[in-house]
Amino acid sequence: MRAVAGEQQPDAAALAGLLPELVRIARGELHLRHLDVQLAEDVVEDAVERWLTARIQYASPRQARSWFKTVIRRMTVDRVRRPSRDVLDQAGLYSLDEP
């Protein structure tokens, strides 16, 4: 997958058409990792925000879909890791401040 200079981002209608599929993918990823599937819309919203912020441009909708799938998968893994870090930090076992 590579970005193509000069190509347009998908318009709002194309992105809106892709949203139901992205939510379905996010629900599957969250379910796989035993997380609350209600977070799916939040994960997709964060992925779309990253897309718009980074101004990523792909030559085809297929490439954009692949990018979203990868980002959604990584974001769900981050949500799995985040609570364990918070618990360890509260217990004083995980801290970047102390050697």
Residue pairs with C-beta under 8 A, 6 or more apart in sequence:
1 58
1 63
1 66
1 67
3 56
3 57
3 58
4 57
4 58
4 59
5 57
6 57
7 57
7 58
7 59
8 57
9 51
9 52
9 55
9 56
9 57
10 18
10 61
10 64
14 61
15 48
18 61
18 64
18 65
18 68
19 44
19 48
21 65
22 44
22 47
22 48
22 68
22 72
23 40
23 41
23 44
25 68
25 69
25 72
26 39
26 40
26 41
26 43
26 44
26 47
26 72
26 76
27 37
27 40
29 43
29 72
29 73
29 76
30 36
30 37
30 39
30 40
30 43
30 76
30 79
31 37
32 76
33 76
33 77
33 79
33 80
35 76
35 79
35 80
39 79
43 72
43 75
43 76
43 79
44 72
46 75
47 68
47 71
47 72
47 75
50 71
51 64
51 67
51 68
51 71
56 64
56 67
58 64
58 67
85 94
88 94
89 95
